[in-house]
Every structure is written in structure tokens, then in C-alpha cells.
Amino acid sequence: MSDRKSMKCHVCGGFVHPNKTDIPFKLGERMIVILKDLPVLQCERCREYILEDSVMRRVEEILSMVNQDSELQVVRFAA
């Protein structure tokens, strides 16, 4: 991403700042994976978040390796 200090939220126009948060991802009809400590750029006003491209690539790798037999998994994000 470009200069993070000047990035603005596409929803409300507030500034976004680096943060870590837990985000659920629904995979299919019955499976949810919660990624813990996911690095995001989060709006200071409305709490909307942006995933940088490198983080999203890692999320996709993690989600492709989860156990498909469980309904709920909690996975700690590791870059």
C-alpha cells in the first residue's frame, strides 16, 4: 500500500492506522475460520478495516490449509 499515514477510509473518510484484530471467514455452508491477531489497517472513526495485499495472500494460504471436517476453527495469524 502507499503511505499509510495519509490513507483515508473509503467508507467515512477517517484516517486508517495499523492494528491487529480477529476476523471470521465463512468457508462454505457450515465452516467458519477465525483468524486471530490479523494485521489490518483500521479506521479510527468507523472501525472499517483494510487488508493489505501481502496479508490477504497469507490469509488465502492459511484458509487453504484448514481442516475441512470441522465447523469452527480458530487459527492464529502468522506472517
Helices and strands as residue ranges (DSSP letters): G 4-6, E 16-27, E 31-43, E 49-50, H 53-64, E 72-76
